[in-house]
């Protein structure tokens, strides 16, 4: 099956991280990723200082990944070793439960795909990343894959909304927001939660008595894709601390 777990992990190793195409992951692949990251960040220009920083980051990342996956300590990680590490540390866990090395691995790849560094991978960036790694004879199949990702994300957001909307009336009110916050984060003063909720609301929200799904989706997009710290969406999941 094309989308089986084994095939998906094979794909990650072969087409995304085995930069020198020698059949396994090693320190050289991570140094190649450092160069790639510096070139992408500079849009063709290379800043020696930034390249040095990326080399240091990728060196540390390789050492952490090696500790997790290089079972025989030969300086190389085979596809089978990588699969074993993923099974042991990631399968069946939410992203927050991944080891730091795996998170850093994923975040580094995200940054290389996000060409304009706006914190969002759009269709054009997804296309560009795909056609530089795999043979594509019809761009429609790439677009369909991207849309599948978006649909999955929409379903995830809708499911989260439903879990917060305890009385299933289609609106997240103050009490439901409070309940969701205190089950996830340490709160010693309910006022900060109420302030966070009120910051989310516009005039229409107040008239409706809370956040509808459409409004929740809008705020969610601001939370993930916006860089403005004053945007009301920043408190969607509660008051944040440094």
C-alpha positions, 0 to 999 in steps of 0.5 A, spaced: 500 500 500 502 506 497 500 510 504 502 504 509 506 506 515 512 502 512 512 506 505 511 513 509 517 512 513 521 509 507 519 515 503 521 520 509 528 517 509 529 516 502 526 522 499 527 527 505 533 526 509 538 522 505 540 528 501 547 524 498 542 518 496 547 513 499 542 509 502 542 511 509 542 517 514 549 520 516 552 526 519 554 528 511 546 528 510 545 533 516 551 538 514 548 538 507 541 540 510 545 545 514 547 548 507 540 547 504 537 551 510 542 557 509 541 557 502 533 557 502 533 562 508 538 567 504 534 566 497 540 564 494 545 568 498 549 565 503 551 568 510 557 565 513 555 566 520 548 563 519 551 557 515 555 556 521 549 556 526 546 551 522 552 547 521 552 547 529 544 546 530 545 540 525 551 537 528 547 537 535 541 534 531 545 528 528 548 527 535 541 526 538 538 522 532 544 518 533 543 516 540 535 514 538 536 510 532 543 508 531 543 501 534 549 498 532 553 505 533 556 505 526 555 512 524 550 510 520 542 510 520 539 505 516 531 505 514 530 499 519 534 503 524 530 509 523 523 505 523 525 502 530 526 509 533 520 512 530 516 506 533 519 506 539 519 513 541 513 516 536 508 511 534 501 512 538 503 518 541 501 526 540 506 530 538 508 533 545 510 526 547 515 526 541 522 526 544 526 533 543 530 530 537 524 528 533 521 534 534 527 538 532 528 534 526 520 535 524 521 543 525 528 543 521 524 540 515 518 545 516 523 551 516 526 548 509 519 548 506 516 554 508 520 559 503 518 565 505 518 564 513 511 566 514 510 560 519 505 557 514 506 552 508 502 554 502 500 550 496 506 553 492 511 552 497 508 545 498 509 544 490 516 546 490 518 542 495 515 536 492 517 537 485 525 538 488 524 531 491 520 526 487 518 525 479 511 528 478 508 528 471 501 531 473 501 537 478 494 535 480 496 529 484 501 534 488 495 539 489 490 533 491 495 531 496 496 538 499 488 539 499 488 532 503 492 535 508 488 541 509 482 537 510 485 533 515 487 539 519 480 542 518 477 536 521 482 536 527 480 543 528 472 541 528 473 536 533 477 540 537 471 545 537 466 540 539 470 537 545 470 544 548 463 546 546 460 541 552 453 543 551 453 542 543 449 548 542 455 551 536 458 556 541 463 556 546 461 560 551 465 563 557 464 557 562 466 552 556 472 556 555 474 556 562 473 548 563 477 547 557 483 551 560 483 549 567 483 542 564 490 543 560 494 549 564 495 551 571 491 556 573 491 560 580 487 566 578 480 565 574 481 572 572 486 571 567 482 566 563 476 570 563 481 576 560 484 571 555 476 569 553 474 576 552 480 578 548 478 573 543 471 576 542 469 581 537 462 585 537 458 579 533 461 574 538 458 578 544 452 578 541 452 571 539 454 569 546 461 566 544 465 563 539 462 559 533 465 554 529 467 559 523 469 564 528 474 559 532 476 556 525 478 564 523 482 565 530 485 558 529 488 560 523 491 567 526 494 563 532 498 558 527 499 563 521 499 570 524 505 573 527 502 579 530 502 578 538 496 583 538 491 579 534 486 576 539 487 569 536 493 568 541 489 567 547 485 561 543 488 556 548 488 560 554 493 565 557 500 563 555 506 564 559 513 565 557 
